[in-house]
Amino acid sequence: MNKLKLLLISNSTDPEIPLPINDNIYTDIANEPIGRQKYLLWPRPFIEDFCKKYNVKKVLFIPFAGVNLVSESVKKSYDEYENKVKSFYAKFGIKLYSIHKEKKPIEAIIKAEAVAVGGENTFYLVNELHRLGLMKPLRERALNGMPYMGWSAGSNITCPTLMTTNDMPIIQPQSFDCLNLLPFQINPHYLDANPEGFGGETREVRIKEFITVNRNTTVVGLRERCLLEMENGNLLLKFKDKTSRPDSKESSNYKLIIFKYNKDAGKQITEYSATEDLNFLLK
């Protein structure tokens, strides 16, 4: 039986989504710095609903991807990350504490009510999870139904490996192996085209390189403002467009793009909407 409770978010901050004005859901936002106003703003309803659904009151945060939120030191960066995410969760009554301050991090994982894994650099996140011996207990807890929330790198590590991250390899972890909670790879922040003036390979080209070498592995491109949720054994695509109206005409832009190797290059990509069955990806 699939007990996974996952909320896997592509991106935490979206500059295209305007700040709410006179919205009672976010009454305290005006008192925060601009950088924090938009942090996790678009996925907040999904995160809040996820916590309520599973009666989560306290979250263990894993900040290891956030190495440069402040330049003084990695430890200071973790402190800043914890404060930033703690402020967010406090808005809807959830207490948060960070694993980097726990004297016994493995025990902290074992006892955690729920876990949130932040984004930034996937290589450093994976390095620390392996170095501290946390990958196995985190996997076991998630498989047994502990609610797991992750964004960007935090989504990426639910895959078999980190090999479809977009990040620079700033450190070499002892292994690319990750939690392997899902049988496919995720590419967060999937872009359909390169930014104007950029002459490098598109994300599509990079992923096709991956599936050419790893022909039995499926890759899911998770576009901005999109997330995947595992609930009752079902894989669901959810999104919020830049107008913050899930039912808007732009909904057709928020599809899951799926890459699977095929000798016919024209058949390597398929797209699925939020209303279609995605459970075939779990097989």
C-alpha contacts under 8 A as a table, 3 or more apart, distances in Angstrom:
res1	aa1	res2	aa2	distance
1	M	233	G	7.73
2	N	143	L	7.64
2	N	232	N	7.21
2	N	233	G	5.16
3	K	142	A	8.00
3	K	143	L	6.10
3	K	144	N	5.82
3	K	145	G	4.80
3	K	232	N	6.94
3	K	233	G	6.73
4	L	142	A	6.14
4	L	143	L	5.56
4	L	144	N	6.93
4	L	145	G	5.12
4	L	146	M	7.39
4	L	147	P	7.51
4	L	230	M	6.22
4	L	231	E	6.98
4	L	232	N	7.58
4	L	233	G	6.94
5	K	142	A	7.28
5	K	145	G	5.87
5	K	146	M	6.61
5	K	147	P	4.90
5	K	148	Y	6.18
5	K	229	E	7.47
5	K	230	M	5.37
5	K	231	E	5.69
5	K	232	N	7.71
6	L	147	P	6.14
6	L	148	Y	4.96
6	L	149	M	5.97
6	L	228	L	7.72
6	L	229	E	5.37
6	L	230	M	4.89
6	L	231	E	7.19
7	L	47	I	7.61
7	L	50	F	7.52
7	L	148	Y	6.32
7	L	149	M	4.76
7	L	150	G	6.37
7	L	227	L	7.04
7	L	228	L	6.03
7	L	229	E	4.63
7	L	230	M	6.71
8	L	149	M	6.08
8	L	150	G	5.13
8	L	151	W	5.85
8	L	152	S	7.89
8	L	154	G	7.48
8	L	155	S	4.90
8	L	227	L	5.37
8	L	228	L	5.07
8	L	229	E	6.18
9	I	12	S	7.32
9	I	43	P	7.60
9	I	149	M	7.89
9	I	150	G	6.11
9	I	151	W	4.40
9	I	152	S	6.27
9	I	155	S	6.29
9	I	188	P	7.94
9	I	225	R	7.79
9	I	226	C	6.39
9	I	227	L	4.32
9	I	228	L	6.59
10	S	151	W	5.66
10	S	152	S	5.01
10	S	155	S	7.11
10	S	188	P	4.82
10	S	189	H	5.54
10	S	222	L	5.90
10	S	223	R	6.55
10	S	224	E	5.79
10	S	225	R	6.60
10	S	226	C	5.85
10	S	227	L	5.80
11	N	14	D	7.24
11	N	151	W	5.97
11	N	152	S	5.50
11	N	188	P	7.23
11	N	189	H	6.27
11	N	224	E	5.90
11	N	225	R	6.48
11	N	226	C	7.78
12	S	39	Y	5.89
12	S	40	L	4.66
12	S	41	L	7.54
12	S	42	W	7.76
12	S	43	P	7.50
12	S	119	G	7.85
12	S	151	W	6.32
12	S	152	S	7.32
13	T	38	K	5.82
13	T	39	Y	4.92
13	T	40	L	5.71
13	T	41	L	7.02
13	T	42	W	7.62
14	D	17	I	5.81
14	D	38	K	6.91
14	D	39	Y	7.86
14	D	42	W	7.45
14	D	224	E	7.93
14	D	225	R	7.65
15	P	18	P	7.35
15	P	38	K	7.44
16	E	242	K	6.06
17	I	42	W	7.31
17	I	242	K	4.87
17	I	243	T	6.64
17	I	244	S	7.30
18	P	242	K	7.76
18	P	243	T	7.83
19	L	37	Q	7.30
19	L	38	K	6.85
20	P	23	D	5.72
20	P	26	Y	7.19
22	N	27	T	7.05
23	D	26	Y	5.67
23	D	27	T	6.28
24	N	27	T	5.01
26	Y	29	I	5.48
27	T	30	A	7.10
28	D	31	N	5.78
28	D	32	E	7.45
29	I	32	E	5.50
29	I	37	Q	5.66
30	A	33	P	7.91
30	A	37	Q	7.40
32	E	36	R	6.23
32	E	37	Q	6.16
33	P	36	R	5.51
33	P	37	Q	6.38
34	I	37	Q	5.06
34	I	38	K	7.04
35	G	38	K	6.21
35	G	39	Y	6.64
36	R	39	Y	4.96
36	R	84	K	7.10
37	Q	41	L	7.17
38	K	41	L	4.99
38	K	42	W	7.72
39	Y	88	F	7.87
40	L	43	P	5.63
40	L	44	R	5.84
40	L	88	F	7.62
41	L	44	R	5.28
42	W	45	P	7.49
42	W	225	R	6.98
42	W	240	K	6.73
42	W	244	S	7.23
43	P	46	F	5.33
43	P	47	I	6.22
43	P	225	R	7.46
43	P	240	K	7.55
44	R	47	I	5.08
44	R	48	E	5.94
45	P	48	E	5.16
45	P	49	D	5.99
46	F	49	D	5.11
46	F	50	F	6.00
47	I	50	F	5.02
47	I	51	C	6.24
47	I	149	M	7.88
48	E	51	C	5.25
48	E	52	K	6.25
48	E	92	F	6.91
49	D	52	K	5.08
49	D	53	K	5.93
50	F	53	K	5.10
50	F	54	Y	6.52
51	C	54	Y	5.47
51	C	55	N	5.82
51	C	56	V	4.82
51	C	57	K	7.53
52	K	55	N	4.82
52	K	56	V	6.24
53	K	56	V	7.79
54	Y	147	P	7.33
56	V	59	V	7.35
56	V	94	I	7.40
56	V	113	E	6.88
56	V	114	A	6.76
57	K	93	G	7.39
57	K	94	I	5.11
57	K	95	K	6.32
57	K	113	E	7.80
58	K	94	I	5.61
58	K	95	K	4.68
58	K	96	L	5.69
58	K	97	Y	7.90
58	K	113	E	6.28
58	K	114	A	6.79
59	V	94	I	7.17
59	V	95	K	6.26
59	V	96	L	4.78
59	V	97	Y	6.53
59	V	112	A	7.12
59	V	113	E	6.37
59	V	114	A	4.96
59	V	115	V	5.36
59	V	116	A	6.61
60	L	96	L	5.94
60	L	97	Y	5.29
60	L	98	S	5.68
60	L	99	I	6.48
60	L	108	A	7.86
60	L	109	I	7.73
60	L	112	A	6.15
60	L	113	E	7.49
60	L	114	A	6.15
60	L	115	V	4.74
60	L	116	A	6.23
61	F	82	E	7.24
61	F	96	L	6.63
61	F	97	Y	5.92
61	F	98	S	4.58
61	F	99	I	6.05
61	F	115	V	5.85
61	F	116	A	4.89
61	F	117	V	5.92
61	F	118	G	7.52
62	I	98	S	6.07
62	I	99	I	5.68
62	I	100	H	7.31
62	I	115	V	7.46
62	I	116	A	6.27
62	I	117	V	4.80
62	I	118	G	6.37
63	P	66	G	5.67
63	P	78	Y	5.74
63	P	81	Y	6.43
63	P	82	E	6.87
63	P	98	S	7.15
63	P	99	I	7.63
63	P	100	H	7.39
63	P	117	V	6.47
63	P	118	G	5.62
63	P	119	G	7.80
63	P	125	L	7.86
64	F	67	V	6.79
64	F	78	Y	6.97
64	F	100	H	7.92
64	F	118	G	7.70
64	F	124	Y	6.61
64	F	125	L	4.77
64	F	128	E	6.66
65	A	118	G	6.57
65	A	119	G	5.65
65	A	120	E	4.91
65	A	121	N	4.60
65	A	122	T	5.83
65	A	123	F	7.62
65	A	124	Y	5.63
65	A	125	L	4.42
65	A	153	A	7.06
66	G	69	L	6.23
66	G	74	V	7.82
66	G	77	S	6.48
66	G	78	Y	6.36
66	G	81	Y	6.77
66	G	118	G	7.34
66	G	119	G	6.65
66	G	120	E	5.21
66	G	121	N	6.50
67	V	70	V	7.85
67	V	73	S	7.86
67	V	74	V	4.99
67	V	75	K	7.96
67	V	77	S	5.73
67	V	78	Y	6.95
67	V	120	E	7.60
67	V	121	N	7.36
67	V	124	Y	7.79
68	N	71	S	5.56
68	N	73	S	7.68
68	N	74	V	6.55
68	N	77	S	5.74
69	L	77	S	4.94
69	L	78	Y	7.75
69	L	80	E	6.78
69	L	81	Y	6.92
70	V	73	S	6.97
70	V	74	V	7.76
70	V	76	K	6.63
70	V	77	S	4.97
70	V	80	E	7.29
71	S	74	V	7.54
71	S	77	S	7.21
72	E	76	K	6.49
72	E	77	S	7.58
73	S	76	K	5.20
73	S	77	S	6.22
74	V	77	S	4.88
74	V	78	Y	6.25
75	K	78	Y	5.07
75	K	79	D	6.37
76	K	79	D	4.96
76	K	80	E	6.25
77	S	80	E	5.09
77	S	81	Y	6.09
78	Y	81	Y	4.95
78	Y	82	E	6.06
78	Y	100	H	7.29
79	D	82	E	5.16
79	D	83	N	6.30
80	E	83	N	5.16
80	E	84	K	6.14
81	Y	84	K	5.07
81	Y	85	V	6.20
82	E	85	V	5.34
82	E	86	K	5.77
82	E	97	Y	7.26
82	E	98	S	6.14
83	N	86	K	5.00
83	N	87	S	6.04
84	K	87	S	5.35
84	K	88	F	6.60
85	V	88	F	5.01
85	V	89	Y	6.33
85	V	96	L	7.83
86	K	89	Y	5.30
86	K	90	A	6.03
86	K	95	K	7.09
86	K	96	L	5.36
86	K	97	Y	7.38
87	S	90	A	5.21
87	S	91	K	6.77
88	F	91	K	5.63
88	F	92	F	7.99
89	Y	92	F	5.92
89	Y	93	G	6.67
89	Y	94	I	5.20
89	Y	95	K	6.77
89	Y	96	L	6.99
90	A	93	G	4.87
90	A	94	I	5.15
90	A	95	K	6.20
90	A	96	L	7.81
91	K	94	I	7.50
98	S	101	K	5.92
98	S	102	E	7.18
99	I	102	E	5.09
99	I	105	P	5.98
99	I	108	A	7.06
100	H	105	P	7.57
102	E	105	P	5.40
102	E	108	A	6.93
104	K	107	E	5.42
104	K	108	A	6.27
105	P	108	A	4.82
105	P	109	I	6.33
105	P	132	L	7.69
105	P	134	L	7.51
106	I	109	I	5.19
106	I	110	I	6.35
106	I	132	L	7.82
106	I	133	G	7.12
106	I	134	L	5.91
106	I	137	P	6.92
107	E	110	I	4.97
107	E	111	K	6.15
108	A	111	K	5.23
108	A	112	A	5.85
109	I	112	A	5.16
109	I	134	L	7.58
109	I	137	P	6.67
109	I	138	L	6.22
109	I	141	R	7.66
110	I	137	P	6.66
110	I	138	L	7.64
110	I	141	R	6.82
112	A	115	V	6.80
113	E	146	M	6.71
113	E	147	P	7.53
114	A	146	M	5.72
114	A	147	P	4.91
114	A	148	Y	6.03
115	V	146	M	7.67
115	V	147	P	6.47
115	V	148	Y	5.02
115	V	149	M	6.17
116	A	148	Y	5.94
116	A	149	M	4.52
116	A	150	G	5.46
116	A	154	G	7.70
117	V	148	Y	7.91
117	V	149	M	6.29
117	V	150	G	4.62
117	V	151	W	6.73
117	V	153	A	7.74
117	V	154	G	4.65
117	V	155	S	7.85
118	G	150	G	5.91
118	G	151	W	5.64
118	G	152	S	7.18
118	G	153	A	6.69
118	G	154	G	5.29
119	G	122	T	7.29
119	G	150	G	7.48
119	G	151	W	5.46
119	G	152	S	4.77
119	G	153	A	4.39
119	G	154	G	5.45
120	E	152	S	7.05
120	E	153	A	6.09
120	E	167	D	7.99
121	N	124	Y	5.67
121	N	125	L	6.40
121	N	153	A	6.51
121	N	167	D	5.89
121	N	168	M	7.34
122	T	125	L	4.99
122	T	126	V	6.07
122	T	153	A	4.93
122	T	154	G	7.77
122	T	156	N	7.50
122	T	157	I	7.64
122	T	162	L	7.08
122	T	165	T	6.83
122	T	167	D	6.41
123	F	126	V	5.27
123	F	127	N	6.03
123	F	162	L	7.54
123	F	167	D	7.31
123	F	168	M	7.58
123	F	169	P	5.70
123	F	170	I	6.74
123	F	171	I	6.23
123	F	172	Q	6.99
123	F	173	P	6.65
124	Y	127	N	4.91
124	Y	128	E	6.20
124	Y	169	P	7.96
124	Y	170	I	7.01
124	Y	171	I	6.12
124	Y	172	Q	7.98
124	Y	173	P	7.33
125	L	128	E	5.37
125	L	129	L	6.26
125	L	153	A	7.68
126	V	129	L	5.11
126	V	130	H	6.18
126	V	157	I	7.48
126	V	162	L	7.86
126	V	173	P	6.44
126	V	176	F	7.37
126	V	178	C	7.06
127	N	130	H	5.38
127	N	131	R	6.00
127	N	171	I	7.39
127	N	172	Q	7.01
127	N	173	P	4.21
127	N	174	Q	6.68
127	N	175	S	7.77
128	E	131	R	4.88
128	E	132	L	5.91
128	E	173	P	7.85
129	L	132	L	5.45
129	L	133	G	6.03
129	L	134	L	4.88
129	L	135	M	5.35
130	H	133	G	5.06
130	H	134	L	6.16
130	H	135	M	5.88
130	H	173	P	7.39
130	H	174	Q	6.98
130	H	175	S	7.65
131	R	134	L	7.77
131	R	174	Q	7.82
133	G	136	K	6.92
133	G	137	P	7.85
134	L	137	P	5.59
134	L	138	L	5.93
135	M	138	L	5.31
135	M	139	R	6.11
135	M	178	C	7.01
135	M	179	L	6.29
136	K	139	R	5.14
136	K	140	E	6.20
136	K	179	L	7.41
137	P	140	E	5.02
137	P	141	R	6.11
138	L	141	R	5.25
138	L	142	A	6.19
138	L	179	L	7.55
139	R	142	A	5.21
139	R	143	L	6.08
139	R	179	L	5.36
139	R	180	N	7.60
139	R	181	L	7.00
140	E	143	L	5.15
140	E	144	N	6.24
141	R	144	N	5.15
141	R	145	G	6.56
141	R	146	M	5.55
142	A	145	G	5.24
142	A	146	M	4.82
142	A	147	P	6.72
142	A	148	Y	6.59
142	A	181	L	7.81
143	L	146	M	7.32
143	L	181	L	7.13
149	M	154	G	7.51
149	M	155	S	7.82
150	G	153	A	7.35
150	G	154	G	4.05
150	G	155	S	4.82
151	W	154	G	4.74
151	W	155	S	5.10
152	S	155	S	5.23
152	S	156	N	6.29
152	S	188	P	5.62
152	S	189	H	7.29
153	A	156	N	4.80
153	A	157	I	6.34
153	A	165	T	7.37
153	A	188	P	7.77
154	G	157	I	5.71
154	G	158	T	7.34
155	S	158	T	5.76
155	S	159	C	7.83
155	S	186	I	7.43
155	S	188	P	7.48
156	N	159	C	5.90
156	N	162	L	6.32
156	N	164	T	7.64
156	N	165	T	6.65
156	N	185	Q	7.45
156	N	186	I	5.74
156	N	187	N	6.97
156	N	188	P	6.98
157	I	160	P	7.47
157	I	161	T	6.78
157	I	162	L	6.10
157	I	178	C	5.22
157	I	179	L	5.88
157	I	180	N	7.64
158	T	178	C	6.49
158	T	179	L	4.98
158	T	180	N	5.59
158	T	181	L	5.23
158	T	182	L	6.23
159	C	162	L	7.05
159	C	178	C	6.18
159	C	179	L	6.12
159	C	180	N	4.73
159	C	181	L	6.05
159	C	182	L	5.30
159	C	183	P	6.67
159	C	184	F	6.08
159	C	185	Q	5.18
159	C	186	I	6.67
160	P	177	D	6.00
160	P	178	C	5.31
160	P	179	L	6.15
160	P	180	N	3.90
160	P	181	L	7.13
160	P	182	L	6.85
160	P	183	P	6.56
160	P	184	F	6.96
160	P	185	Q	6.76
161	T	164	T	7.73
161	T	176	F	5.35
161	T	177	D	4.38
161	T	178	C	4.76
161	T	179	L	7.62
161	T	180	N	7.10
161	T	185	Q	7.35
162	L	165	T	5.76
162	L	176	F	5.61
162	L	177	D	6.68
162	L	178	C	6.42
163	M	176	F	6.98
163	M	185	Q	7.97
164	T	185	Q	6.56
164	T	186	I	6.47
164	T	187	N	5.38
164	T	207	I	7.45
164	T	210	F	7.86
164	T	219	V	7.83
165	T	186	I	7.82
165	T	187	N	5.94
165	T	188	P	7.16
166	N	187	N	7.39
166	N	188	P	7.71
169	P	172	Q	6.70
173	P	176	F	6.66
177	D	180	N	7.71
180	N	183	P	6.64
182	L	185	Q	7.62
182	L	282	L	6.78
183	P	281	L	7.40
183	P	282	L	6.10
183	P	283	K	7.30
184	F	217	T	6.26
184	F	218	T	5.15
184	F	219	V	5.89
184	F	220	V	7.19
184	F	281	L	7.02
184	F	282	L	7.66
185	Q	217	T	7.25
185	Q	218	T	6.18
185	Q	219	V	4.60
185	Q	220	V	6.04
186	I	219	V	5.70
186	I	220	V	4.82
186	I	221	G	6.03
186	I	222	L	6.76
187	N	190	Y	6.07
187	N	219	V	6.94
187	N	220	V	6.04
187	N	221	G	4.82
187	N	222	L	5.94
188	P	221	G	6.33
188	P	222	L	4.99
188	P	223	R	6.66
188	P	224	E	7.71
189	H	221	G	7.65
189	H	222	L	6.08
189	H	223	R	5.29
189	H	224	E	5.28
190	Y	203	R	6.83
190	Y	221	G	5.20
190	Y	222	L	5.34
190	Y	223	R	4.55
190	Y	224	E	6.72
191	L	194	N	7.02
191	L	202	T	7.91
191	L	203	R	6.31
191	L	223	R	6.45
191	L	224	E	7.82
192	D	202	T	7.56
192	D	203	R	7.03
192	D	204	E	7.21
193	A	202	T	6.08
193	A	203	R	7.39
194	N	198	F	6.17
194	N	199	G	7.86
194	N	200	G	7.85
194	N	201	E	7.83
194	N	202	T	5.73
194	N	203	R	7.77
195	P	198	F	5.66
201	E	204	E	7.99
201	E	205	V	5.98
201	E	206	R	6.66
202	T	205	V	5.24
202	T	206	R	6.48
203	R	206	R	5.08
203	R	207	I	6.19
204	E	207	I	5.26
204	E	208	K	6.14
205	V	208	K	5.11
205	V	209	E	6.28
206	R	209	E	5.11
206	R	210	F	6.51
207	I	210	F	4.91
207	I	211	I	6.34
207	I	219	V	7.46
207	I	259	F	7.44
208	K	211	I	5.17
208	K	212	T	6.03
208	K	259	F	7.40
208	K	261	Y	7.73
209	E	212	T	5.21
209	E	213	V	6.63
210	F	213	V	5.44
210	F	214	N	5.86
211	I	214	N	4.63
211	I	215	R	4.96
211	I	216	N	7.56
211	I	217	T	6.60
211	I	218	T	7.43
211	I	219	V	7.77
211	I	259	F	7.47
211	I	260	K	6.51
211	I	261	Y	5.45
212	T	215	R	5.60
212	T	261	Y	6.31
214	N	217	T	5.74
215	R	260	K	7.30
215	R	261	Y	5.35
216	N	260	K	7.68
216	N	261	Y	7.29
217	T	260	K	6.87
217	T	261	Y	7.94
218	T	258	I	7.08
218	T	259	F	5.79
218	T	260	K	5.00
218	T	261	Y	7.78
219	V	258	I	5.83
219	V	259	F	5.08
219	V	260	K	6.70
220	V	256	L	6.81
220	V	257	I	5.85
220	V	258	I	4.66
220	V	259	F	6.36
221	G	256	L	6.24
221	G	257	I	5.04
221	G	258	I	6.18
221	G	259	F	7.81
222	L	226	C	6.27
222	L	227	L	7.00
222	L	256	L	6.08
222	L	257	I	7.06
223	R	226	C	5.62
223	R	254	Y	6.88
223	R	255	K	7.62
223	R	256	L	7.21
225	R	239	F	5.55
225	R	240	K	5.54
225	R	241	D	6.32
225	R	242	K	7.78
225	R	254	Y	7.95
226	C	237	L	7.19
226	C	238	K	5.81
226	C	239	F	4.22
226	C	240	K	6.67
226	C	254	Y	6.88
227	L	237	L	5.95
227	L	238	K	5.34
227	L	239	F	6.07
228	L	235	L	6.78
228	L	236	L	5.54
228	L	237	L	4.79
228	L	238	K	6.23
229	E	234	N	7.98
229	E	235	L	5.80
229	E	236	L	5.10
229	E	237	L	6.56
229	E	238	K	7.50
230	M	233	G	6.27
230	M	234	N	5.54
230	M	235	L	4.74
230	M	236	L	6.35
231	E	234	N	5.27
231	E	235	L	6.65
231	E	236	L	7.63
234	N	278	L	7.81
234	N	279	N	6.10
235	L	277	D	7.95
235	L	278	L	5.83
235	L	279	N	5.63
235	L	282	L	7.87
236	L	274	A	6.93
236	L	277	D	7.91
236	L	278	L	6.77
237	L	256	L	7.39
237	L	273	S	7.50
237	L	274	A	4.90
238	K	274	A	6.14
239	F	246	P	6.63
239	F	254	Y	6.73
240	K	243	T	7.75
240	K	244	S	5.34
240	K	245	R	6.31
240	K	246	P	5.08
241	D	244	S	5.19
241	D	245	R	6.21
241	D	246	P	6.17
241	D	248	S	7.74
241	D	250	E	6.77
241	D	251	S	6.87
241	D	254	Y	7.57
242	K	245	R	7.70
243	T	248	S	7.90
245	R	248	S	5.47
246	P	251	S	6.61
247	D	251	S	6.50
248	S	251	S	5.76
249	K	252	S	6.90
250	E	253	N	5.64
250	E	254	Y	7.51
251	S	254	Y	5.45
251	S	255	K	7.96
252	S	255	K	6.59
252	S	273	S	7.32
254	Y	273	S	7.09
254	Y	274	A	7.95
255	K	271	E	6.09
255	K	272	Y	5.39
255	K	273	S	4.66
255	K	274	A	6.72
256	L	271	E	5.45
256	L	272	Y	5.16
256	L	273	S	6.36
256	L	274	A	7.87
257	I	269	I	6.88
257	I	270	T	5.93
257	I	271	E	4.50
257	I	272	Y	6.68
258	I	269	I	5.58
258	I	270	T	5.25
258	I	271	E	5.98
258	I	272	Y	7.97
259	F	268	Q	5.53
259	F	269	I	4.81
259	F	270	T	6.78
260	K	268	Q	5.14
260	K	269	I	6.62
261	Y	265	A	7.88
261	Y	268	Q	5.46
262	N	265	A	6.09
262	N	267	K	6.20
262	N	268	Q	5.40
264	D	267	K	5.60
264	D	268	Q	7.12
265	A	268	Q	5.49
266	G	269	I	7.24
267	K	270	T	7.47
272	Y	276	E	6.25
272	Y	278	L	7.78
273	S	276	E	5.58
277	D	280	F	7.48
278	L	281	L	5.95
278	L	282	L	7.97
279	N	282	L	5.40
279	N	283	K	7.41
280	F	283	K	5.61
